[in-house]
Amino acid sequence: MFVSKMTLNQSGLFGQIDDLQDLTFIERPIRRSLKSAEEIDKLTVDEDLNDIERAVYLLSSGQDVQRASVIVNLPILVRQNPAETFRRVVPKVREVLHVAGVEMQLAAASSFLTILQDDIVLIQTHTHSILQIVLLNLDHRETVVSNAWLETLLAAIDALPKETIRQEILSPLVSKAQLSQSVQARLASCRILGKVAGKFDSSVVKKDLLPLVRSLCQDVEYEVRSCMCRQLENIARGIGLDHTKAVVLPELVELARDEGSTVRLAAFDTIINLLEMFDSALSPSPVDDRTRVIFPLVKTFCEKCFKADEAVLASLSFQYGKLCHGLSACFTEEQHLWFLEFYKKLCFLGLQHENGHCESQAYQLELENKYAMVRRNCAYNFPAMMLFADPNHFLSELYRTFSSLCNDPEISVRRTAAEGFHEVVKLLGPNVHYVHKELMTLLQDDSLEVLDSLLNHLQDTLELATSRGEGVGPESKLVSVPDLVPALVAAEQKAASSLRWRVHERLLHCYACLPRVVPADQIYFRFLQRMFSIITTNNVLPVQKEAARTLCVFLRYNRKQEQRQEILTKIMQELAQGRSYWNRLRYLDLCEIAMELFSKSYFCKHFLIQALELVSDPVANVRYKLCHMLPRLRSTIRLPADKHLLQQLEFCVRKLLCREKDKDVVATIRKIVLELDKMEITEPYHKRHERDLLDQKKEKEEALLLEMEMLERQQSEAKLVGEKHTDKKRRDSKTGLSGPKGMSGSTSGATLSTSAGKEMRKAKLARSRSLSSHPTTPKMSNSSDKTLKVKESGSCTGTVKSSMLAVNDDTMRPHHYTVASSSSSLSPTPSTSSMPVLIRSNTSSSVDHRGNGGKDTQSRKLSIQRKSNSFGMQSGRE
């Protein structure tokens, strides 16, 4: 057995040795590929030669690599010595290009383009020599090379003068456009005609270029006709508005009826690009001419493509929104309806409708892909078609189509619909609730690509989708929230369970808008715990940081003191004091975010001390990160108010300097100490001033949020008091109370409603301040309201005051108020109007001393009241 093991080991060892020997054989070709001494001698050039002589020598007897190097550096030689370069080097380059390969040809095309665009060398003789080379190589057998030289010529036309173009380009262009030339030459002629048309006057274009244009538009090859058709836009702009109708439009009409689909498509695209020009060119009645010429032409093209040419439908559907938008001004009602119905057909192309659902038919794969591309282009053009159909008619005309696009079986169609969803929401305005169901569908789509497309403008979409336009109350804003919150939660869970963490990160970033969209209670109960879970359990650091940022945003805009305190407590327990060092590191990340969102005073009050306590953390990574954060933590401390915090920070620094054992932390703290010493000295004044202004703005916003919270609380309390009073009044009306009590109750009710109205106005005022960029201090409004209340109370009569006190005491002790009111109703004299005040004061004292016998006190009060009434009657008789 041992022998067999040794045999196996030896065989494995010998196998490794064989492998090493194979590696040695691999190195031999590498050594052989090195240049020999003879080859090195051929590549060696005399150092005494100047640049021009060296270039001529290399072009004459050098290797291909050396020749290519000379051609690439040709613009440098022209700038240094143009005369000698054009006299000696350029002729050699022309000779080399006859036998040069593709790479050298492409390099030469690029070099000559650089030379032609250089203003220094635009001399007639030099330009002539270069253009001769360019035009000569336009007919190269390699298509790539000929196209490169053509692009060089087209780019150089912009830099060449008119006379040079007329002599050097237009003269040979006439011969190259003839049918006897190759297809490649005629295609190049089409593009050159379109380029030079903008360089000359309309008379020159009409006289010299239009005959060639007509000839190429009637060429026997469909490729030439299509290429020339696409250049008719440049020709039309060159000849001006007067000749466009007489020359260009008939050619377009003829080409739009061509037998070749690519020619018809080129004519269709050119017509769309010239719509703005036709608007002023078709005179004297452009609307009649458009209706008579363009509409039948486009209608015939669309019908022909829909029936028999699926390949052209993709391009037609892509340009359809631009077409309808350009022609909408001259359409009749019937034509408008036809184009809208044709768009609907394109949106449902390749789908079968059964019971309101869209199911893909069993087409061939290629045909299905074409139809899917058509529907995707329709989804791209949907905002333009909404403008074409009028957004007010969306529900009756386009809702079914939009719903079909959002529920399309192809992911690409739904993704395109999601990309333009925010545009649809903007156009709908107050009718945005029409597409609420589709928004929920896209948020819960099975494909993350759809959700990723929706995230591009999700914040704008959510804010518009939950605000029913201007002039609608705040209660209607929350109509869509019951469906929106579960959809957002489901989208986050789907993104979290996938491997595409960037989508998850973007979604959490979009959650920052939820305080403007979702009520605070739903954020607290549905999203906050999820943010904590992501921070503590997710494995992707960017996702954790984005969740921490969203958590800070939720904390900043929460308007309930109890909930904010619970959030802060949970942050300290789970992050700052967490068992895992990873959670403590995330607390430091959260502190960095909090320094950006909150003011310095808020941060120092709630976050700074817990961060400094991490100086004693047992894990060196936490202490290392804390060291890097010390300068930023120091910048949040304001002296002399936060002197104790500065002392604590200095204590942490001393502790790290004295007791730290980790070498990385020690090296870092030593650098940070120097940085802390230079902070006040090196920082410019304007930066410090800008930071202080920003911090003041944050403090004002926080004070405004606190005041809004207090006003909302007062408003809710006033609402509860009003509801209690309403219930009390309803009960009193059932028991049949006397007149004086009814008067007092109505007066108190009016006063309470007035105060509730004031609180409502305060809340609205505070909300309007929160939206402004320069919020005013809310304390002024409070003082003015208090002054107003004092004046109103001072102007009230004694009866109103007594009625107000009666209502307040009655809420505490209704029994005493009933007795007092009944006794006051028995007194017939007007001198008893002040008696209820005395009775209520006694009643209030009885409430404070309940244990001293309530019944005896009531009987005494009744006897005193009867005596006072009888005394008043006797004095009246006297």
Secondary structure, 3 states (H helix, E strand, C coil): CHHHHHHHHHHHHHHHHHHHHHHHHHHHHHHHCCCCHHHHHHHCCCCCCCHHHHHHHHHHHCCHHHHHHHHHCHHHHHHHCHHHHHHHHHHHHHHHHCCCCHHHHHHHHHHHHHHHCCHHHCCHHHHHHHHHHHHHHHHCCCHHHHHHHHHHHHHHHCCCCHHHHHHHHHHHHHHHCCCCCCHHHHHHHHHHHHHHHHHCCHHHHHHHHHHHHHHHHCCCCHHHHHHHHHCHHHHHHHHCHHHHHHHHHHHHHHHHCCCCHHHHHHHHHHHHHCHHHHHHHCCCCHHHHHHHHHHHHHHHHHHHHHHHCHHHHHHHHHHHHHHHHHHHHHCCHHHHHHHHHHHHHHHCCCEEEECCEEEECCCCHHHHHHHHHHHHHHHHCHHHHHHHHCHHHHHHHCHHHHHHHHCCCCHHHHHHHHHCHHHHHHHHHHHHHHHHHHHHHHHCCCCHHHHHHHHHHHHHHHHHHCCCCCCCCHHHHHCCHHHHHHHHHHHHHHHHHCCCHHHHHHHHHHHHHHHHCCCHHHHHHHCHHHHHHHHHHCCCHHHHHHHHHHHHHHHHCCCCHHHHHHHHHHHHHHHHCCCCHHHHHHHHHHHHHHHHHCCHHHHHHHHHHHHHHHHHCCCHHHHHHHHHHHHHHHHCCCCCCCHHHHHHHHHHHHHHHHHCCCHHHHHHHHHHHHHHHHHHHHCCHHHHHHHHHHHHHHHHHHHHHHHHHHHHHHHHHHHHHHHHHHHHHHHHHHHCCCHHHHHHHHHHHHHHHHHHHHHHHHHHHHHHHHHCCCCCCCHHHHHHHHHHHHHHHHHCCHHHHHHHHHHHHHHHCHHHHHHHHHHHHHCCCHHHHHHHHHHHHHHHHHHHCHHHCHHHHHHHHHHHHHHHHHHHHHHHHC
